[in-house]
Amino acid sequence: MIIDLPDTTVSQVAKHLVKMREEGGAVALGRVLTLVISARESVVEEAIEAANDASREHPMRVIVLTVREGDARLDAQIRVGGDAGASEVVVLRALGDAASNQESLLTGLLLPDAPVVAWWPDDAPEEPSETPLGRIAQRRITDAATATDVRAQIESLGRSHAPGDTDLAWTRLTHWREQLAAVLDQPPFEEVAAVEVRGAASSPSTALLAAWLQLALEVPVRWAYEKREEWDEGIKSVRLTRPSGDILLERPVPGDAVLTQPGQPEHDLHLPRRTLRECLAEELRRLDPDVLYGRVITEGWEKLGPPETGE
């Protein structure tokens, strides 16, 4: 069910939510958090779809805020039931001066005594923790993959990092990190002497994986961008050099990977690019600061040298 509330106020939106709860039952019971999405109009529906899917694992209230130029006005929309997954969605479209105090637009709609997570699906602010939305959130999610210059975006995230910040470029690395950790947990337990990471120039995950390996292994890490015409989606390969030979985890094509190890047959692995829903759901499983990400984006990145380029 979708209810449109044109030219309204936050107070009226809150009253409608209460009325719907009274008429339809305890809609808000069981909600574990409030997810606030700040996005451009062009990506709102994609973000809502991902949040609705993630809400089946994390029932929540979703508040979407878009800001546009124009005469001062607040339009709102409430979605529940089949249009909102296991959540309830409130879309706020603030025009002109109605968006001058974003914190006041949100505080009246937050679930009481529930954590707040902020998510910028597209244009992340330079200092997420210092924004009106960031100040009321326990966790702040950005996505460096949407930036024009992903390397500059990672540097900016490192400079402004505060406990509670995270980025979906880091979340997309989970399966790569699991595979590499599993390989190193097997015999012959040799020290890694060198590392090489290759991937697309459009992928911030390439740089973050290199920074993680630099931080974890404390060995020389080379990382390089592939030529666009040869590879233009995510991470291409990771090579770990040990005395007995190289371990190579490589994607010959997007979605599939081959693991090559000395003295063992090749292993074919399914390693697709993670969906927005999967990444968001993973981030919502923990509401405490991601200490490892903080170290990678600051310490690991500072130790990492500049990339080679295949362009």
Protein Blocks (a to p, Z undefined) as FASTA:
>chain_A
ZZddehiafklmmmmmmmmmmmnopfkgoiabdcdddddfklmmmmmmmmmmmmmmmgcd
dddddddeddddddddddehjlnojadcdddddehjllmmmmlmmmmmpcehiacddddf
klccfblmlpmklmmpfbdcddfklpmblmlmmmmmmmmgcehiacfklmmmmmmmmmmm
mmmmpcehiacfbdcddddfklmklmmmmmmmmmmnopacddddddfklocghjfbdcdd
dfkbccddddfbghiacdddehiacdddddddddfklmmmmmmmpccdcfklmmmmmmmm
mmpccdddfZZ
